[in-house]
Amino acid sequence: MKKIIAVIISVLLCAMLCSCQVVKRNPSGSSDSGVFTVYIGDDGATVYSVDIKDVEVTEGALSVLNYLKENNDLTFEYYVGAYGAFITELGSLKPEGSSYIAVYTTCETDYSLPPYDTTKSANGVTFTYSGVGISEMTVSGGISVLFVLETY
């Protein structure tokens, strides 16, 4: 009797696990359109605007940066570590010593939580420190991101 119950529980557990869907977030959605803007540098001196219909978004804003690297000659280097993609060089930003490339966004759902929700302004746009990694950032029309060097 115990074997039958164990088999039934195993079958039910397998059925439940198989019916669960693992959904990978597609930050842009399949029918989204509009312009995603990338600002590089403290004053946002370098600006790239990308029609997101042209980008296959599979890894958040990382997809946009790869698109810019391939189509606009953006200097961009990164590696994927235990916590996701880590940018080691982006345009004129080349961190040395205790500096790193910080990411700010205009997308409210990607904002960092207090007390880390600091803001910066560039080109008249206010950005908030991102609470998500570059490969999970939302890509949608009207969103802008700012990359700057910061030290820890």
Long-range contacts (C-beta under 8 A, 24 or more apart in sequence): 25-136, 26-57, 26-58, 27-57, 27-60, 27-61, 27-136, 27-137, 27-138, 27-139, 27-140, 28-52, 28-55, 28-57, 28-138, 28-139, 28-140, 29-140, 32-139, 32-140, 32-141, 33-141, 34-140, 34-141, 34-142, 35-141, 35-142, 36-61, 36-64, 36-139, 36-140, 36-141, 36-143, 36-144, 36-145, 37-143, 37-144, 37-145, 38-64, 38-65, 38-68, 38-144, 38-145, 38-147, 39-122, 39-123, 39-125, 39-127, 39-144, 39-145, 39-146, 39-147, 40-90, 40-91, 40-92, 40-93, 40-146, 40-147, 41-91, 41-92, 41-93, 41-122, 41-147, 41-148, 42-120, 42-122, 42-148, 42-149, 43-122, 43-123, 44-122, 44-123, 44-125, 44-146, 46-91, 46-92, 47-123, 48-72, 48-74, 52-139, 52-140, 52-141, 55-139, 57-139, 59-85, 59-135, 60-132, 60-133, 60-134, 60-135, 60-136, 60-137, 60-138, 60-139, 61-103, 61-134, 61-135, 61-137, 61-139, 61-145, 62-134, 62-135, 62-137, 63-139, 64-139, 65-90, 65-134, 78-134, 83-133, 84-133, 84-134, 84-135, 84-136, 85-133, 85-134, 85-135, 87-134, 87-147, 90-147, 91-147, 93-147, 93-148, 93-149, 95-149, 97-151, 98-151, 98-152, 99-149, 99-150, 99-151, 99-152, 100-149, 100-150, 100-151, 100-152, 101-147, 101-148, 101-149, 101-150, 102-129, 102-147, 102-148, 102-149, 102-150, 103-129, 103-130, 103-134, 103-137, 103-145, 103-146, 103-147, 104-128, 104-129, 104-130, 104-145, 104-146, 104-147, 104-148, 105-130, 105-137, 105-138, 105-143, 105-144, 105-145, 105-146, 106-142, 106-143, 106-144, 106-145, 107-137, 107-138, 107-140, 107-143, 109-138, 110-137, 110-138, 120-146, 120-148, 122-146
